Amino acid sequence: MKFRTERDGLLEALATASRAASARTAAGSASPSLQLVLHGNQLIVTGADPDLVIEVRTSVAGDADGAVLVPARLLVDIVRSFEPGAVTVTSDEEEARVLSGRAEFSVRVPVAAEVSRLSPAGGEGVSLPARRFAEGLRQVVRAALTDDTRAPQLTGVLMLTTGTGLRLVATDSYRLAFKDLAGMSGPSGGNEVLVPARALAEVQRLVGALADGKESDDTSPLVFRCGELDAAFDLGHVQLTTRLLRGPFPDYERLLPPSYPNSFTAAKEELAAALRRVRLMVRDTKDVTTPVRISFTEGGVELTVLTAETGRASERVDGSYVGEETTIAFNPGYLLDGIDAIRADVVTLEVIDSSKPATVRGEGEDDYRYLLMPVRVS
């Protein structure tokens, strides 16, 4: 294999595909690998682990077709180290050679390495407005479980078709987020699928990267296809394929209170800034989940963080409060996640008591809800 291309375009393709590369790519492999395949003037770069595959296509000046596996991180670092300009890549059965300017690297091909492959996602493709979909992911993915040892199905985002469009739901059992995307198509036939949050976070990142420097319209093509075992997202020159999750997803609708007797409304940035300040008391302590106590009173709330190790911090935030005076504690990180997800400038925190889910919502954002459980304190 031999080709020549510009550093920046090659680096983008390598870095994007390497985000799917994992140490689980191949048993016995010292490091995750990228597969480079050249057909004419088209280079296909693939990174994968058993559950996620990212394939990037880019145009190069091809000289000899072929394929090679290379250590992912090493190749990305090599190309990144070059000055902007032309890069030449050649390979044989034993090594890949990367040249730019006066620099030349010879990289050994991993022994017995291979790139994982998933079954091609079947079904008819559904076109999604890329930016709206990515914004929905930004608001919802944060609530998914990140550790799959407890309940693997909670590491996914439920995508289901409703009577009005597509709904996204995620929960880690301590908090829950859902977003209704009106008029957007979902899985065909009214089905629902459970897509790994890790894969959807990559889709969100890819849409953001593609949108950089472009106008604010939503014209980026994003095609979603879903089979029985896998799902695929096609975005420009990138295809992301992921294995679907199995297992029962919680009956989240029963967690949604029909109404709230108490609600506090304030400027989003003011409330978020105050939370970040009082949380400084636990930033460097052993227990970073120390709760923030929120005392709801007429005209505002008092935020308090108290630890035996570092001391106490408190701050008052003015706002409009309707309801009885009460104090409820929350995980400060989870609460900040919910506030940061809101797009509006004004946020409302609705509570019942210290044992029932609270809701964070934005002014005019009736299509998004973020629920979180209070923390019991003595």
Order of alpha helices (4+ residues) and beta strands (2+ residues): beta-alpha-beta-beta-beta-beta-beta-alpha-beta-beta-beta-beta-alpha-beta-beta-beta-beta-alpha-beta-beta-beta-beta-alpha-beta-beta-beta-beta-beta-alpha-beta-beta-beta
